Amino acid sequence: MRASTLSSLFLGALFPAIALAGTVVHDSSFTPNHILRVTVAELPTGCQSRQSVIVNGTSPGPALHIPPGTSSWIRVYNDMTDQNLTMHWHGLAQRMAPFADGTPQASQWPIPPGHFFDYEIATRLGDSGTYYYHSHVEMQAISCSGPLIVDDCGASPYTYDDERIFHFQDWYHETDQQLVNNVKGVPYHWTGETNGILLNGQGVAAGQTATTGPPGGSRGRFGGGHSSPPGRGGRGGGGRFSQRDVVTVDQTTTATGCSLPVIDVEPGKTYRFRFIGATGLSLLTMAFEGHGNLTIVQVDGFEYNAPVETEHLQIGAGQRFDVVFKTKTVQDLEADGNKSTYFLQFETRERPDPYRGYAVLRYYDDSEIPASPSGSVLDLPAQVNNWMEYTFTPLEPGTNEAPTAAEVTRRVIIDSVLTTDQASGRVVWQLAHQDWTEFTPQIPLLVDIYQRGQAAVPNYDAAMKNYGWDPKTKAFPAKIGEVLEIVFQNRGALVGQSGFVETHPFHAHSNHYYDIGSGEGLYDADANNAKIAALNYRPVLRDTTMLYQYGGTVAPGAPAGWRAWRIRVADAGVWLIHCHILAHMMMGMQTAWVVGGAADIQQIPLEVSQAYFTYGGSVYGNTTHAPTQYQFFNATNKCVAAPQVLANVTRRGF
């Protein structure tokens, strides 16, 4: 949905290589690789309208493509007049310069109104995959998000003709501030269930009915113009493209009327579908009418998995799935009664008031977009807690470093429970007997460590006696070289002694982790280790997986279910691990982790780092001030030997 037009979104493919890191002034001679301008606008959405935080005039914002094996600068303008802003690069764990993870009061001060901040991101050659960016301030991420794609260096291990992006978002009638006031107030009021699900900015609110839509338009080709054909890698060109397909579409357009979202494809082609769960609440299950050929080839970016066949997908807030999808041939369509459109049906799960929505898979863009069907097109599974558990394994097992049980040096049990804060009377979500929000620290934890050194680092011994976190800093310490087993233990709510349980998508900003499964009741390490051994299961790296509710109600405080990870602690810094339901985050369902000691973390010279210590300091630019920042990464492009890369890749076709 576009409120205004911004040209020149891509302002340079690669920042010039430099010999050494150092202080740089980003004046008028500096050209960032990408520019994101964040504003507030009243947008037509869900067949209605809503005041929303948007990026470059749209929601979702533009799809950013960044290269692997080099660094990029992304400038983020806060053009709002009365709200702070940050931008988080979801899934690109440990790839940002210090102070650039986009987490307010953890890694940086937020960007004040009327200012901008230049984020420096350095990708590795193995980072190719699907990510996304979003604000990390309160409820802004409901609409303030967009796809972030790290291109392959050379060829993808899977061949395909083109790509499409499926960017799912929740939609609410209420404004962000109304939702914030509801969950932070006394008495407490829940935000309510989602009023609709949007796909690439288009959707139908609950109680509304979609009408037919016009033929043509570019909305159905969002993410198109990028391929990995046989024998060639990289973006655009090659393959069996028609002239229509080679046009790159990296930004959505204004939603008009009240029609269903559309995804345009051509007969007899292979596509890479990039599914992004940018919802703030909803867990979705979905499938295509008349198409059962979904092959999952990557989950949460970073590491390709061995292909997994499925007839339906399930995606929670923060998750991403890359799917190889073969369209029907012309002969198939003729045999199907000359159909040119099929429905994608998606439904929310694990919520008291489920929502069902539709999109249209359209084979010929001169066809009209059909209205909503009168009833359910597909019978989607109701159960969610067994989908793809202990399933995703690495495509290249030789590069996988999943720790064994014998390598684990420490287990951290994090109880998850809804309770009441006795001091304030607020209803809060606690993790390990603590509720943590962006308002918990008075100054960002990373800033505090730069200012006060080791005195600001959480005390390891004190944390070991207090559920894993230091009572003074309220942060979890971790030593570089540790192998952690982190277990999230769902427990029945204590509020009103109700015992109800919710499903939570847990996301890690730090190292990607190896998900070692989930189950009902209380975590039993021996039983789970035996299951992993029996299955000969070697997991891929993930950054967001689900803690399920199972039965939905247990005795207050009783165990309901668990989710377990293993992490090789490697990179120093300040990082969050949290539930990705936005309202739960505001209610305290976050944990802050400090990895390493002060000497490990203080990677920018102290005389330079002082510019980051102040809200609105000299690292934040505005109309009269050019920011001075520390360029942390050497921007030399490591993806310079595509033939060698191709020689080491086994191509998979379908």
SULRAKA-V207470 format. One record per residue. N is the residue number from 1. RES is the residue in three letters. SS is DSSP state (a for helix, b for strand, c for the rest). Layout:
BEGIN
N	RES	SS
N	RES	SS
END
This chain:
BEGIN
1	MET	c
2	ARG	c
3	ALA	c
4	SER	c
5	THR	c
6	LEU	c
7	SER	c
8	SER	c
9	LEU	c
10	PHE	b
11	LEU	c
12	GLY	c
13	ALA	c
14	LEU	c
15	PHE	c
16	PRO	c
17	ALA	c
18	ILE	c
19	ALA	c
20	LEU	c
21	ALA	c
22	GLY	b
23	THR	b
24	VAL	b
25	VAL	b
26	HIS	c
27	ASP	c
28	SER	c
29	SER	c
30	PHE	c
31	THR	c
32	PRO	c
33	ASN	c
34	HIS	b
35	ILE	b
36	LEU	b
37	ARG	b
38	VAL	b
39	THR	b
40	VAL	b
41	ALA	b
42	GLU	b
43	LEU	b
44	PRO	b
45	THR	b
46	GLY	c
47	CYS	c
48	GLN	b
49	SER	b
50	ARG	b
51	GLN	b
52	SER	b
53	VAL	b
54	ILE	b
55	VAL	b
56	ASN	c
57	GLY	c
58	THR	b
59	SER	c
60	PRO	c
61	GLY	b
62	PRO	b
63	ALA	b
64	LEU	b
65	HIS	b
66	ILE	b
67	PRO	c
68	PRO	c
69	GLY	c
70	THR	c
71	SER	b
72	SER	b
73	TRP	b
74	ILE	b
75	ARG	b
76	VAL	b
77	TYR	b
78	ASN	b
79	ASP	c
80	MET	c
81	THR	c
82	ASP	c
83	GLN	c
84	ASN	c
85	LEU	b
86	THR	c
87	MET	c
88	HIS	b
89	TRP	b
90	HIS	b
91	GLY	c
92	LEU	c
93	ALA	c
94	GLN	c
95	ARG	c
96	MET	b
97	ALA	c
98	PRO	c
99	PHE	c
100	ALA	c
101	ASP	c
102	GLY	c
103	THR	c
104	PRO	b
105	GLN	c
106	ALA	c
107	SER	c
108	GLN	b
109	TRP	c
110	PRO	c
111	ILE	b
112	PRO	c
113	PRO	c
114	GLY	c
115	HIS	c
116	PHE	b
117	PHE	b
118	ASP	b
119	TYR	b
120	GLU	b
121	ILE	b
122	ALA	b
123	THR	c
124	ARG	c
125	LEU	a
126	GLY	a
127	ASP	a
128	SER	c
129	GLY	b
130	THR	b
131	TYR	b
132	TYR	b
133	TYR	b
134	HIS	b
135	SER	c
136	HIS	c
137	VAL	c
138	GLU	c
139	MET	c
140	GLN	a
141	ALA	a
142	ILE	a
143	SER	c
144	CYS	c
145	SER	b
146	GLY	b
147	PRO	b
148	LEU	b
149	ILE	b
150	VAL	b
151	ASP	c
152	ASP	c
153	CYS	c
154	GLY	c
155	ALA	c
156	SER	c
157	PRO	c
158	TYR	b
159	THR	c
160	TYR	b
161	ASP	c
162	ASP	b
163	GLU	b
164	ARG	b
165	ILE	b
166	PHE	b
167	HIS	b
168	PHE	b
169	GLN	b
170	ASP	b
171	TRP	b
172	TYR	c
173	HIS	c
174	GLU	c
175	THR	c
176	ASP	a
177	GLN	a
178	GLN	a
179	LEU	a
180	VAL	a
181	ASN	a
182	ASN	a
183	VAL	a
184	LYS	a
185	GLY	c
186	VAL	c
187	PRO	c
188	TYR	c
189	HIS	c
190	TRP	c
191	THR	c
192	GLY	c
193	GLU	c
194	THR	c
195	ASN	c
196	GLY	b
197	ILE	b
198	LEU	b
199	LEU	b
200	ASN	c
201	GLY	c
202	GLN	b
203	GLY	b
204	VAL	c
205	ALA	c
206	ALA	c
207	GLY	c
208	GLN	c
209	THR	c
210	ALA	c
211	THR	c
212	THR	c
213	GLY	b
214	PRO	c
215	PRO	c
216	GLY	c
217	GLY	c
218	SER	c
219	ARG	a
220	GLY	a
221	ARG	a
222	PHE	c
223	GLY	c
224	GLY	c
225	GLY	c
226	HIS	c
227	SER	c
228	SER	b
229	PRO	c
230	PRO	c
231	GLY	c
232	ARG	c
233	GLY	c
234	GLY	c
235	ARG	c
236	GLY	c
237	GLY	c
238	GLY	c
239	GLY	c
240	ARG	c
241	PHE	c
242	SER	c
243	GLN	c
244	ARG	c
245	ASP	c
246	VAL	c
247	VAL	c
248	THR	c
249	VAL	c
250	ASP	c
251	GLN	c
252	THR	c
253	THR	c
254	THR	c
255	ALA	c
256	THR	c
257	GLY	c
258	CYS	c
259	SER	c
260	LEU	c
261	PRO	b
262	VAL	b
263	ILE	b
264	ASP	b
265	VAL	c
266	GLU	c
267	PRO	c
268	GLY	c
269	LYS	c
270	THR	b
271	TYR	b
272	ARG	b
273	PHE	b
274	ARG	b
275	PHE	b
276	ILE	b
277	GLY	b
278	ALA	c
279	THR	c
280	GLY	c
281	LEU	c
282	SER	c
283	LEU	b
284	LEU	b
285	THR	b
286	MET	b
287	ALA	b
288	PHE	b
289	GLU	c
290	GLY	c
291	HIS	b
292	GLY	c
293	ASN	c
294	LEU	b
295	THR	b
296	ILE	b
297	VAL	b
298	GLN	b
299	VAL	b
300	ASP	c
301	GLY	c
302	PHE	c
303	GLU	c
304	TYR	b
305	ASN	b
306	ALA	b
307	PRO	b
308	VAL	b
309	GLU	b
310	THR	b
311	GLU	c
312	HIS	c
313	LEU	b
314	GLN	b
315	ILE	b
316	GLY	c
317	ALA	c
318	GLY	c
319	GLN	c
320	ARG	b
321	PHE	b
322	ASP	b
323	VAL	b
324	VAL	b
325	PHE	b
326	LYS	b
327	THR	c
328	LYS	c
329	THR	c
330	VAL	a
331	GLN	a
332	ASP	a
333	LEU	a
334	GLU	a
335	ALA	a
336	ASP	c
337	GLY	c
338	ASN	c
339	LYS	c
340	SER	c
341	THR	b
342	TYR	b
343	PHE	b
344	LEU	b
345	GLN	b
346	PHE	b
347	GLU	b
348	THR	b
349	ARG	b
350	GLU	c
351	ARG	c
352	PRO	c
353	ASP	c
354	PRO	c
355	TYR	c
356	ARG	b
357	GLY	b
358	TYR	b
359	ALA	b
360	VAL	b
361	LEU	b
362	ARG	b
363	TYR	c
364	TYR	c
365	ASP	c
366	ASP	c
367	SER	c
368	GLU	c
369	ILE	b
370	PRO	c
371	ALA	c
372	SER	c
373	PRO	c
374	SER	c
375	GLY	c
376	SER	c
377	VAL	c
378	LEU	c
379	ASP	c
380	LEU	c
381	PRO	c
382	ALA	c
383	GLN	c
384	VAL	c
385	ASN	c
386	ASN	c
387	TRP	c
388	MET	c
389	GLU	c
390	TYR	c
391	THR	c
392	PHE	c
393	THR	b
394	PRO	b
395	LEU	c
396	GLU	c
397	PRO	a
398	GLY	a
399	THR	a
400	ASN	c
401	GLU	c
402	ALA	c
403	PRO	c
404	THR	c
405	ALA	a
406	ALA	a
407	GLU	a
408	VAL	c
409	THR	c
410	ARG	b
411	ARG	b
412	VAL	b
413	ILE	b
414	ILE	b
415	ASP	b
416	SER	b
417	VAL	b
418	LEU	b
419	THR	b
420	THR	b
421	ASP	c
422	GLN	c
423	ALA	c
424	SER	c
425	GLY	c
426	ARG	c
427	VAL	b
428	VAL	b
429	TRP	b
430	GLN	b
431	LEU	b
432	ALA	c
433	HIS	c
434	GLN	b
435	ASP	c
436	TRP	c
437	THR	c
438	GLU	c
439	PHE	c
440	THR	c
441	PRO	c
442	GLN	c
443	ILE	c
444	PRO	c
445	LEU	a
446	LEU	a
447	VAL	a
448	ASP	a
449	ILE	a
450	TYR	a
451	GLN	a
452	ARG	a
453	GLY	a
454	GLN	a
455	ALA	a
456	ALA	a
457	VAL	c
458	PRO	c
459	ASN	c
460	TYR	a
461	ASP	a
462	ALA	a
463	ALA	a
464	MET	a
465	LYS	c
466	ASN	c
467	TYR	c
468	GLY	c
469	TRP	b
470	ASP	c
471	PRO	c
472	LYS	c
473	THR	c
474	LYS	c
475	ALA	c
476	PHE	b
477	PRO	b
478	ALA	b
479	LYS	c
480	ILE	c
481	GLY	c
482	GLU	c
483	VAL	b
484	LEU	b
485	GLU	b
486	ILE	b
487	VAL	b
488	PHE	b
489	GLN	b
490	ASN	b
491	ARG	b
492	GLY	b
493	ALA	c
494	LEU	c
495	VAL	a
496	GLY	a
497	GLN	a
498	SER	c
499	GLY	c
500	PHE	b
501	VAL	c
502	GLU	c
503	THR	c
504	HIS	b
505	PRO	b
506	PHE	b
507	HIS	b
508	ALA	b
509	HIS	c
510	SER	c
511	ASN	c
512	HIS	c
513	TYR	b
514	TYR	b
515	ASP	b
516	ILE	b
517	GLY	b
518	SER	b
519	GLY	b
520	GLU	b
521	GLY	c
522	LEU	c
523	TYR	c
524	ASP	c
525	ALA	a
526	ASP	a
527	ALA	a
528	ASN	a
529	ASN	a
530	ALA	a
531	LYS	a
532	ILE	a
533	ALA	a
534	ALA	a
535	LEU	a
536	ASN	c
537	TYR	c
538	ARG	c
539	PRO	b
540	VAL	c
541	LEU	b
542	ARG	b
543	ASP	c
544	THR	b
545	THR	b
546	MET	b
547	LEU	b
548	TYR	c
549	GLN	c
550	TYR	c
551	GLY	c
552	GLY	c
553	THR	b
554	VAL	c
555	ALA	c
556	PRO	b
557	GLY	c
558	ALA	c
559	PRO	b
560	ALA	b
561	GLY	b
562	TRP	b
563	ARG	b
564	ALA	b
565	TRP	b
566	ARG	b
567	ILE	b
568	ARG	b
569	VAL	c
570	ALA	c
571	ASP	c
572	ALA	c
573	GLY	b
574	VAL	b
575	TRP	b
576	LEU	b
577	ILE	b
578	HIS	b
579	CYS	b
580	HIS	c
581	ILE	c
582	LEU	a
583	ALA	a
584	HIS	a
585	MET	a
586	MET	a
587	MET	c
588	GLY	c
589	MET	c
590	GLN	b
591	THR	b
592	ALA	b
593	TRP	b
594	VAL	b
595	VAL	b
596	GLY	c
597	GLY	c
598	ALA	a
599	ALA	a
600	ASP	a
601	ILE	a
602	GLN	c
603	GLN	c
604	ILE	c
605	PRO	c
606	LEU	a
607	GLU	a
608	VAL	a
609	SER	a
610	GLN	a
611	ALA	a
612	TYR	a
613	PHE	c
614	THR	c
615	TYR	c
616	GLY	c
617	GLY	c
618	SER	c
619	VAL	c
620	TYR	c
621	GLY	b
622	ASN	c
623	THR	c
624	THR	c
625	HIS	c
626	ALA	c
627	PRO	c
628	THR	b
629	GLN	b
630	TYR	b
631	GLN	b
632	PHE	c
633	PHE	c
634	ASN	c
635	ALA	c
636	THR	c
637	ASN	c
638	LYS	c
639	CYS	c
640	VAL	c
641	ALA	c
642	ALA	a
643	PRO	a
644	GLN	a
645	VAL	a
646	LEU	a
647	ALA	a
648	ASN	c
649	VAL	c
650	THR	c
651	ARG	c
652	ARG	b
653	GLY	c
654	PHE	c
END
